[in-house]
């Protein structure tokens, strides 16, 4: 019998993706279905086979939604009850039956034939939606969808053979483990996107191999030494979800696959064979969900209904943030805060690394370097700064008086040093990869297999770090204990958490792949069958598993423990506050994600955008990279190249997570945007000096633009909690009908994106050179809409550009001149779009905190029609989030205390444009009792004395027209108006209106000149 790639020594090793798939054709495979039964009440199809040992084995196919099916298979399982009814931690609801109860009703028709069985799903309209056809011999699964005409077409199909498996030749419990591969046909036209956090400069992942294995991969080069552009490198976070587009060019056909496995997962996207792709798992069941729809939004809705949607983050999370490994005294930290306010660069967050800790003891503050921490945090918060500190999941064991250490030790909350055999009491050889070389380090652990707490070590560079123990997060009581440890820091004034070293990161002398030893046993709660009452079960080690089998679970449980802990700190004034965690790995429901330790290089800039867009597709609402780069690229460098920093900051201004973060500690001297002006330009080549002087004005301009667009970002984040659509969207999410995006315009997916559905961003990701005409770039505008160059209401609109073509040679060179600074990032707006803006603030909520209004301006772009949904709330309360079932991912304190307003506009007559402003949900009252409307005029519109508009009515009553004086005087008059009014600014060709928000339904009629 073939045994595949596994040998006795290889089970406890990290396997490179190319090695996993190297000899898969020699593995065993499923040949024919020997039995089949369908449970109509549970909508489950059971398929019986014989495995390579001639033993019965069972595959299960579930149908939780009309557009979704789930496949589970393990060659070692022969009975229905061998498969747990409990969901994994990746899925909402405790059991699969409970999950199905949350879905819309649908029906199933089941038919048996001599050579096949068919399952057809139907919705409320009784129309067929999905057909799953299982061919009995040779075994094959094919999925069909029905189009609007009722005709069926093939969406996806297994290869033949479709499933390979290899039994590991071990004794004991390991005999039940199989390596498995699912192979599916890859249409020549198909494109594959998503895949969570991976390297490579391309959003689409055709003809590549990928590895999912949480790994502390400094500068993304440890396994293959190729750096950020290598797709194969395992990174910090694992989310094996992807979407196939354009697999059926003649139909609106999209599908997604989510692989539910917390150990190492592999993918081959046509790399070995261009006609198929493969999914590989090493441990546990082959368990995946398939979502089928007409558009990506269908897939996002279905996928997020299974894995849950992000909890609503506080509004300040979308602001600008600054972090540094090296803000190691109170004076340094406060100096940074002072300078940001001095130069009036808007900012909300300051992030303090482990520098704040006493002797690297997690949850502590060294008051010799940060005296009076409560006073410090209070002062910073009063100045608009929310602060976090770096929390790593190690508890130092060097000081018996360290309270968290003593408490965890007394309650036996740490991972015990118990190993799976065969054992070597002389020591263990730990596997690691560094700069492309596989290494082994032989080490004798002090508590080796004694049942005492496992001793690891965290290394922070130089002589910095500590040995210590790790919480056993698989136990609920341990997670509860961990959450309570934050109380002191938050009593001091901390507002958010920076969750780091989440794999957990352990020095390579004490564990495998810079984390736990692969043979170490930890509590396995990967399925939801264990509750708080199961502490005895946990203590008896009956539910422990070797770490390698649940490798990616620790990070999930860490973020979960922190999230729930922060929600239950019991600190007066925080009872109803949303918490925010920015983590390196974890789970989208609980935290935002930053992409780990990058470097100041153009490759890392290029890879940032595909990574963030892929994470958005995979469910992660808030993500981003360290703006400017964390590390230096070359040892002689002491700051990020100013051109690179400008390009990174100006792109980061439009991504969800926007944090400038770098390492000092003798590596970098600075990275704050105001600091570049202090560089001695005499030491800089004359031709590069303008870049240094451009950093402050250019970065400040785009950070300010981010803050004026804050409502747009917040609306997109709020929407994500409802339908799973990301804040920043790849172009095909909004314009999936544009087939060019999957053909000749495919490369534009790597360097253009949307904020929401109508604001198109096209950053420059290359160094200015002769190759790009010194900072010029081409821009593709999706078909089906006209597009306007974004002028930021500083100059009149240029003529609209027809979609489906390119704007060639857009001049985006770096120049801080006022007339050019707004074009350093090319931005286009869809015709008919509504883009909300607010007044500039130095931090989120500044004006309201000072009891001053900050009204929304609804910027209405020319077009036949358009629609926008806006969400208003207080930005911080848990109760303002949409209410729902907590088990399906909703916050239990959510009470829908928000206002949802639908803004739509259309021409009811050739010269009459009606704007409807309707409150769809009204459970919040903002401080402002009015809003502004800015109607931007196309240059082709006829103009009279009052501009292109003849008159304006609000809810049937004429709005007063303000005339005379300068445009500034008219603007002041409008701002101070006590009733509905409007004026025309001829300098920028915009009609501005002030509308009092005194009704749940407001109709605005703008009559244009005939």
N, C-alpha and C positions, 0 to 999 in steps of 0.2 A: 504494500500500500504506500503511495507517495506520501511523504510527510511535509512537503513544502519547504519554506525557508527556515522553519523553527528547529533548533536543536536544544539540548538540555541547557546549555550555557546561554543561548540567545534569548530565552524567555525574559530574563531580567536585564535586558539591554534596551537602550534606545535604538530603533531601527530606522535607517534612512529610507526615504520613500522609494528610491530607485532599487534598493535591495529588497524591499517588501514585494514589489511587483516583478522582480527579476525573473522568477521561475514559476509564475502563477499557472502556466498551462499544464504543469505536471501535478497540480493539486487535484483533489477529488472534486466532482461536480454533481449537481442534481440532474438526474436524467429524466425521470418520468413520475407523474403523479399516480399513486396507487389507490388513493381514496380521497373523497371530498364530501364535506357536509357544510350546510349553511344554516346558521342560527338566525332566523329572521327577526326575532325579538331583540337581539343584541347587535344585529347587522355584522356578523363575523363569519368569514369563510375559512374553513379549516382544510388544509391540504396535507395528505399523508405521503411520506416517501420512505425509502430505506437508505440509510447512510452507508458509508464504505465498510462498516463493520457488520453489515446486513441486519442492523437494528432499525426498528421503526423510529421515525422522526417526524416532527409536525411543524408546519408553517401556518401562521395565522395572518389573515388579511382583515383589517377593521375599516369601518366606514363611519367616521364621526360626523362628517358633513357631506353634503351632496357633491362638493368639489374636492374632497380630500379622502385619501386612503392611507392606511398605515400597514407596513409589512414587518413582521417579526419572525425571525428564524434562528434556530440553533440546532445543529445536527445531533446534539446530545439530549434534546427534549422531545419526548414522544407523546405526552399527554397535555391536554388543555391546561390543567392545573399546574403544570411545570412552569408556565409563564405567569408571573405575578400580575395581579389585577391593579397593583399600585403604580402610579406614574413616577417617572424620574423627577429629579429636582428641576430639570429644564422645562417641565410642562406644568401648567397651572392645574389646580384641583388635585385632590389626593388620589382618586381612582379614575380609571378611564371611563367608567360608567358615569361618574359625576361630571367629568368633562363633557361627555356627550349630552348630558342633560342641559348644559348651558347653550347648546347649539340650536339653530333653527330646525324645525321639524322637516323631514323629507322622507320619501319612501324608497324602497329598494325592490326591484324585480329581479328574481333569480331564475336562471334557466340552465338546464343540464342537457348536453348533447353527447353524442358518442365520443367525440374527439376533444371536447372543450366544455367549459362552464362559463357563463356570463353573468355579470352583476351590473345592473343599470340603475343609476340613481335618478330620482325625479324630485323637483321642487314643489312649491305650493301650487304652481300652475299646471302640475301633472305633465310637464314636458320633460323629456329625457335630457339629462345634462352630461352625465359621465357613464361610459361603459368600460368595465374591466373584463377583459377576455383572457381566460387562462387555458392555454393549450396543454393537453395532458401529456402527450408524448410526441416529440421531445418537449419537456416542460418549458413554457415561456409565458410571460405576462405581457400583455399589451393594453394600453389605456387609450381610449377613444373619447372624443368630445363631440357633442352635437352643436352645430351652428344654428343661427337664427332660422334657417330654412328647414331645420330638422334633419339635415344630412350629417352623417358621422364622418369624422376624419381621425386618422391616427396621430396621437400626440407623442407618445413615447413607447418604447418597446425594449424588452430585454434582448441582450445579445443571445446567441446560441452557441455554447451554453451561457446561461445568465448568472449562475451562482457557483463560485468555487469555494472550497473550504479545505482546511488542513488541520488535522488533530495534532495537538502537542503531545509528545510521548513522555508524559510525566506521571508519577504516581499521585495518589491522594486527590485532593480537591482539584488540582490542576488538570486532571484528566477530562474535566468537563469543558475546558476552554478550547476554542477553535479560532484560528484566524480565518476570516471570511472576506470574500470579494463579491460585490454585485457589479456586473457588467451590463451596460445598456448601449443601445445603438446611438451613435452620434451623427445626426444629419449633417451633411456637408455645409449647409447654410447656417447652422445653429451657432449662437454666441452664448457664452456662459459668464455670468457676472454674480457678484456677491462674495461669498466665501469668508466673510469676516476679515480679521486682521492678517494680512499677508504682505510680503514685499512684492517687488516688481513694479514697473512703471505703468502697467496697463490695468485698467478696470476689468476688462474682459480677460478670461483666463483660458483661452483655447490653446491646446498643445503645450500644457505645462503640467508639472507634478507638484502636489502640495502636501504638507504635513501639518496635522493639528496635534500639538504637544506643548503645553505651557512651559516656556523656557526663558530664563533670564539671559536674553540674547543681546548683550551689549553691542550696539552699533550694527546689529543684524548681520553678523558675519562669522559667527562662531563655528557653525557646522561646515559651511562650504567656502568661507572666506571670500565671497564675491560681493558682499555688502548689500545695500538696501534694494538693489534691483533684482536680486535673486528670489524668485517665487518660492523656492523649496525650503528656505530657512524657517524653522519653527520659531514662532514669536511668543509673546507673553499671554495671548488670549486665544481661546478656541471657540469658534462658533460655526460648525460645519453646515451652513445653509447656502444654497445657491439657486439661481434662476436661469432657465434656458429661454432665450428669445430667438425668434425668427427660425425656429425649427420647422415650422410649417408656413412657408412664405405666403401661401394663398389664403391663409386664415389669420384672424386675430387670435393667436394661440401663444400662451405663456404657461410655463409650469415651474414650480420650485420644489426642491427636496431639502429636508432637514434630517440630518443623521443624529440620532439621539444616543450618544455614547460618550462617556466621560473619560475614556482612556485614549490611547493614541489612534488617530484616524488618518487615513491616507486617501488621496485622490489622484487619479491620472486622467487628465482631460484631453484625450486624443494624443498623448505624447508617444506612447508605444504603438498605438494603432489609431490612425486618424478616423476610423469608422466606428470607434466606440470610446466611451469613458468608463472608468471604474472607480468604485468606492470600496475602501478596505477598512476593516476593523480587526483589532488584535485580540480583544477580550470581550466577554459578555455576548449578548445577542446581537445579531444584525437587526437593527431596529431603525426604521426611517419612515418619514411621512412624505407623501406626494400631494402637492396642491396644484390644481389645474384651473385656469381661468382665461378670460379674454384679454386682460390687461395686468400690468404689474400691480396696480392698486388692488385688484382682486386677490392676487397672491399675498400681498402684504397683509390684507385683512384676514385671510384664512390662516396664514402663518402666525400672526400675532394673537389670534384667538386661541391657538394651541400653547404657545410659549409665553403668552402674556405681553402686556405693553408696559412701557416705562412709566414709573411713578412720576408725577408732576414735580419737576425741579423748581427751586426758588428762582425768581427772575434774575437775581444778581449772578447766578451761575453763567448767564449769557453775556456778562460784562467782560471787560479786559482784566487779566490777572498777571501777576508777576511772582516768580519763584526763583530761588537760587540756593544751591548747596554751598553755603558760605555766608549767609546772613546769620553769623554766629554770635552776635551781641545785640542787645536792645538798641544800642546807638546806631548800628548799621541798619537795622530794620527801620527804625524811625526816620533815619536820614533818607532812605529810599522813599518812604511815604511822603516826607516833606518835599522832596524834589518833584515827585509826580504832581503834587498840588501846586508847587511853585511854577512849573511849566504848563500847568493846566492841561495835562494829558488825562483824559477820563480813565478811571480804573476803579475796580470793585474789590479785587482780591489780592492778598499777600499770602504767600505760602512759605512757611519756615520748615526747613529740612530737620533732620535728626540733630542738628546743631543745638536745638533748644533743650534736648534731653540731658539729664544728669547721668553721666557715665553710660550713655546709650541704654538707659532703662526706659522702655516704652511707657507712655502715659505720665512721664515726669517732666518737670521744668527745672533747669539749673538756674537758680535765682542769683548765683554769683555772676552770671553773664546776662541774665534777663531779670533784673531786680523788679520787684512789685509787678508781677505779670498781670494781675487783675487791673491795676492802674494802666499798664501798657496797652492791654487789649481794649480797655474802655476808651482810652484816648484815641486809639486807631479807629474803633467803631464809630465814635462821635465825629470822626473826620471822613466817614464813609467807607472805611476799609473792613471787609470781612476777612478773617484770618483762618488759616488751616495750619496744621503741622503734619509732618510725615509720621505715619503709624505703620510700623512693620510688625509682622506677627511672631516676633521672637520675644521671649521674656528672659532677660538676662539672669544668669544664675550666680553672679559674682558677689552678691551682697545679700546676706540673710535678712537684713532689715528692709529690703525692698518689698513693699507691701503686696504688690501684685504677684511677685514671685512667691512669697510666703503663702499667700492665699491659694494660688493655683496648686502649689505643692501639697498643702494640707488637704485639699479637697480632691486630689488626684485627677486634676483636669488636664494634665499634659499628656501628649502622645508618649506611650510607653515604648521602651526599647525591647520589642519582641519581634523576632525575625522569622521568616519562613525558611525552612531548610532547603538544601543542605547547608549546615552552619560551619563556619570556620572561626573558632574562638581566638585564633591568632590575629585575626583582623579581616577586613574586607577590602577588595579592590573596587574603587568607585570610578564609574565611567564618566568621561567628560569630553566635550569637543571645544577646542580653542583654536581660533584662526585657521580652521579647516582641518585640524589634526585631531584624531581620536586619541585620548590619553587615558591612562588608569593610574589612580593614586591609591597605594596600599596604606590603610590606616586602621589602627586598633581603637575602637570606640570604648570609652571608659565604662559605659553601662551596657555593653554589648549583650543583648538577649537576656538581661537580668530582670526585666519588668520594671526597672526604675525609669524615670523620665529619659527619653532620648535626648542626647546632647548634640545640638547643632551649633552653627556659628554664622553670624552675619558679618560681611566684610564691606566696609564703606570706603575703602581706598586708604593708602598709606598705612598708618598704624591704628586706624580707626575701625571699631567694631567690637563685638562681644560674643562670647559663647552664651548658650541659653537653651530654653525649652520651647515647645510649640503647643498651643492649645489643641485639644482633640475635638475639632469643630463638628465632627459627625454626631456629637451628643448635644442635644438641645440645652441641657443644663450648663454645658460649657459655653455655648453661644450666648446664653443669657448672662453668664458671668462676664464674658468678654465685653458685652455691651455696657455693663455697669462700670467698667474701668474708665470709660470716657468722662465720667461725671466730673472729676476734678478739673480736667482741661476745659470743659464747657462752663463750669462755674467760674473759671478764671476769665472766660470771655471768648473762647474759641467758637467759631460759627460753622465750620465745615471740616471735613476729614480728607486728607490726602493719603490714600491707601497704597502702600508701596511694598515691594518685595513679596508679591502675593502668591508666588508659585508653591511654597515659600522659597525665597532665594537663600541658599545655604552655601557656604564656602565649599569649593570643589574637593577639599580634603576630607569632608565629613559626609558626603552624600553623592548620589548619582545625578548627573546632568544639572549640577548646581542646585540641587534640592534634596528631598528626602532620599535615603537609600531605597532602592527599588524593592528590596525584600522586607522592608519595615512594614509592620501591620498597623493600620489605622482603622478607626470606626467607620464603617461603610453605611452611610445613610443615603446612598444614591437613589434609592426608591423610598417612597414616603410611608413605609410600613412601620417606622419607628417613631414613637412619640415620647413626650417627657417622662411618661411612666415606665419607659423601657430602660431606665438607668441600670437596673440589675443586669439586663441583657447585654448592655454595653460593657459593663464591668466584667462580665464573664467571657468577653472576647468572642462570643458566638456570632457576632455580626462584624467581625474585623476582616479586613481584606488587605492583601499586599498593596502598597501604594501605587505600584505601576498600573494596577488594574482600574484605579479610579483617579488617575493622575491629575485630571483637570478639576476635580471636585473640591479640593482644598480652597482654591481661590474663590469659588462660588460661595462656599459656606462662610468664608471670612467676610466677604462683602455683605452677605445676608445678616450675619451676626452684628456687624457694625450698623447696618441700616436699622434693624429692629431695636438695637440698643439705644441709638440716638433718638428714636421715637418714644422711648420709655425711660428717659433719664430722671424724670421727676423733679426737674429744676423749674421753679416758678418763672413763668413767662415764656417757657419753651413748650408748653403742653401742646400747642396747636401749630408749632413751627415745622415747615418742611425742612428736612435735613438734606444736605448735599455731600456726596462722596465722589471724589475723582480717583479712580483706581486704575491700576495697571493689570488688566484682566478682570474677571468677575462676571457679573450678570447685568444685562440691560435693565432689568426691573428695579434694581437697587442703586445703581451707580452710573456715573459717566465714566468714560474711558479715555485715557491718553495713551499714546502708542509707544511709550517706553523711551529708553535711553538712545536717542539718535545723536547725530553729529552735525556740525555746521558745514554741510556739503550740498551741492546742487542736486545730487542724487536723492538725498533725504527730503529736499524740498519737493522734487518731482513725485516721489512716492507718497507723500502726505495726502494729496488730493484723492488718488484712487483708493487709498486705505480708508479715508473718512467716508467716501461715498459707498464703499463696500460695507463698512460697518453700519451705515445707515440702512442699507438694503437688508442687512442681517438683524435689524431690530434695535441697534444702539443709537438712541436719539442724540446724545451729547457725546461727541468725540472730537479729538484733535491731537496734534503733535506738539512737542516742545518748540514753540516759535523761535526761530533763530538757531535752533540746534542746542542740545544739552552739552555735548562734548566738543572739544576741538577736533578737527580732522587731521591736522598735522601738529607734531609736538612743538613746533616753533611759533604756532599761532597763539595769540592771547585775546582775541575777540573775533566774532563772526565778521566776515567780509561785509562791508556796509551795503553793497549792492544786493548780496544774498539776503541780508537782514531786511532790507526794504521790501524785496519781493516776497519774503516769507510773511512779514507783518501785514502787507497789503492783501495777501491772499487770506491769511488767518483772520482778518477782520470780517470775513464772510463765512467762516466755518463755525460750527456750534461751540466747541471748546476753544478758547482764545487765551492761551497762557504763554508768556515769554518765560522761559525756564533755562537755566544754565548752571554749570559747575564753576565755582571759583576755586578755592583750595589750591591756589598757585597755578591753576590751569588757565582760566579766563580772568581778565581783569574787570570786565564789565559786560553787560548786554542790555541795560536799560536804554531806551531810545534817546533820552536826553544826554547820555554820557558820551556819545560819539563826538559831540561838539568840543570836548575837552582833549581830544587827541591832538598831539603836536603835528600839525600839518606839514611842518618843515621836513619831517621824516617820511612823508607820503609823496609818491610820485605826483607831479603837478596834474597829470591827466586824470587822477583818481580823487583829487581833493574835493571836487564838487559832490561826490557821493557821500563823503563824511558830513558835509554841511547840509545835505539833503535829508539825512536820516530823520532828524527831529521834525521838520515841517511836514514831510510826506507821511511819516508814521502817525503823527498827531492828526493829520487830516483824515486818514482812513479809520483811526480809532474813533474820532468824533463822528464820522459817518455811521459807524457801527452803532453808536449810542443813539443817533437820530433815527436809525432803522430798528431800534430795539423792539417796537411793537410788532414788526414783521417777524422777527426771530421768535418772539414769545408766542405769537399766534401759531406759528409752525410747530413749536414745541408742544403747545396745548393740543393742537390737532393730533399730534403723534400719540397722545394718551387715548385718543378716541378711535383712530383707524390705523395706527401703526406706520403711517407715512413719515419718512424722515424729514428733518429740518432742511438739510442740504441734499438735493436730489440730482442724480444723474439725469441727463436729458431725456432718456427713454422713459423715465417714470412719468414725465409730464406730456411727452410727445411720442407715445409708442406707435402712433400711426405713421410716423415718418420713417419709412423703410430705409432711407439713406443712412440713418444712424447705425444700421446693422451691416452696411456695405461700405461704400467709398468714404463716408464721413465717420467711420468707426473711430479713427484716431482722436477725433475731437472729444470723445467720451473721457479721455484721460486728462484733459486740461480745460474743460468747461463744465459748469454745473449751475443749478438753480438754487436760490434761497426761496423756499416756498414754491409756488407754481409759475410765477411770472417774471422774476428778477434773474436775469441770466448773467453770470459772472465768468469772465474769460481771463484769468490771471496770466502773467508772463512767468514762465518757469525755467527760462533759459537765460544765461548770462548774455548781456548785450555784446554783440560782435558783428562782424561783417556778414556772418551767416544769417542773421535775422535783421539786417539793415539797422543795426544799433537800436534794438528794442521794439521792432515792429512784429506784429503777428497777424495771422489770418483767423477769422472768427466764423463759425458756422451758425446760422440762424435757422432753427427748425422750421420745417414746412408747415403750412396751415395757418400761419399768423404773419402779420406785419410786425416790424420791430422798430423801436425808437432808441437811439443812443441816449443813455442816461446823462442828463445835464445837471442834476441835483438842484433844479430850480434856480440856477445861477445864470443861465442864458436860454434863449428860445430853443425849442425843439428843432432839430434838423428834419428833413423829409423822412418819412417812414421807409424802411428797407423791407422788401418782400422776402418772406421766409423761403427756405429751400435752397438758398444760395449762400455764398461766402462774402464777408467783408474782407477784402484783401489789403494787407499792409497797414492795419490799424496802428497808428503811431503811439506807442505806449512807453516810449523811452523815459528814463528817470529825469525829471526836471521839476524843481520845487516852485517854478513860476506859477503865479495864481491862475493864469489862463490855461495851464497845462496839467496842473497837479491832479485834477479830477479825472484825467484820462490815463493815468499810469496803470490803472486796472480798467480794461474795457468792460463796460456794463451796458446791457441792453434790456429794454422793458417790452413785454408783449403788448401789442395794441389792445386797448380795452381794459388794461390792467388797472387795479386799484392798489396802490402802494401806500401804506400808512407810514407817517413819520411823526416824531414828537420833537419837542424842544431839546436842545443840547443840555446834558447834565454831566457833572463830574463823577457821579456815581449813580447807579440805578435808584430811582426814587428820591433823588436829592430835592427836587422842587416841592413835591408833596410833603416831604419831611419838614420842610420849612414853611409849610402851610401856603405854598404858592401853587397855582395851577400849572399843569403840563398837558394842554389839550392835544388831541390827536388831529393831524391833518390828513384827510383822505385825498391822495393825489390820483386824480382820474385821468388816465391817458386816453388819447383819441382812439376811437374804435366803435364798431356798431353795437357792441354789448360787452359786458363784463360782470364778474361777481367776485366777492371777497367775504370771508368770514373772520370776524374779529372777536377776541376773547379779552374781557376786562375783569380783573380781580385785584386783590391786594398784593399779589406776587409772592407771598410768603406763607400763607395759611394752608394747612393740610385740608381744612374744611372747604376750601374753595375748589378743590379738585372734583372732577366728575364722580358722582357716587356710583357704586357698583358692588358686586359681590367680592369681598376680600379674598375669598379662596381663588377667584379667577384673576387676581392681581390688583384689585382696587385697594386703596387706602381705607382702613376701617373708619377713619375720621372724616373721610370725604363726604361733603354734604351739598355739593354742586352750588357753592356760594360764588357764582360768577355770572357775568353777563355775556351772552353770545349774541352778536349783532351781525345780521346778513346785509351786506351792501351790494346792490345790483343796479345796473344802469343799462338802458337801451334807448334807441330812437323809436318813439311812437309815431312820429311824423318825420318827414325828411329834414325839418328844421327844429324839431323839438326832442330834447333828450330828457328822459325822466330818470331820476335817481331815487331808489327806494332804500331806506335805512330802517330795517325792521329788527326788533329784539326777538330773537328766537327763544332765548332763555333769559330770564331777568331776575336774578337773585343776588345782585350786587349793584351798589350805587357809587360811582366814582366821585372824587372831589369836584371834578369839572362838570358843569352843567351845560356845556356847549362843545362843539367841535368845529373844525374848519374843513372846507372842501376846496381843493385847488384843481380847477379844470385846465389842464394843459392843452394848448391849441396847436393843431397841425399848421405848418406854415402855409398850406393851401387854403385855409379857411378865410372867408371874406371878413374884412375888418371895418367897423364903423367907429363912431365917437366913443362908444362904450366897449370897444373891442369886438370880437366875434359874436358876443352875446347881445341880444336885444333886451332881454328881461330875465328875471329870476323870480320864481314863486316858491314858497315853502309852505307845504300843506294848504295850498290854495290861496295863500296871502302873499302879496307882492313883498319882496325883500328890497329894502332901501338901497339905491345905487349911490355909492360914494364917488364924487367927482371933484375935480379941482386939486390944486396943490401938487406936491411932488409925490412920487410913488411911496416914499418913506412916510410922508404925512398921511396918505390914504391908508397905508398899512397900520399906522398907529390908531387912526380913526376906527378902522375895522376892529382892531384888537380891543378897543375900549367900548365898542358898540353895545348897547343894552337890548337890542332886538336884532332880528335877522337882517343881515346886510351883506353887500358885496361890492368889490371894486375890481378894476382891470389894471394890471401892471403891464404897460406897453413895452417895457424894457426886456421882459422875459416872456411875454405873450401868454400870461396865465391870468385867469379869472379866479379871484379868491372870494370865498363866502364864509361868513360866520353863521352857524346854525345852532340855535338853542335846542338842547336835547331834552325836551319836555314832554315827549310822547313816545310810546313804544313802537309807533309806526310813523315815520316821517317821509313825506314825498316831496322831492325837489324837482321842479320843472324848469329847465334852462331852454329858453327860446333863442335860437341862432338867427343871424341875419339870413334872409332868403337867398 
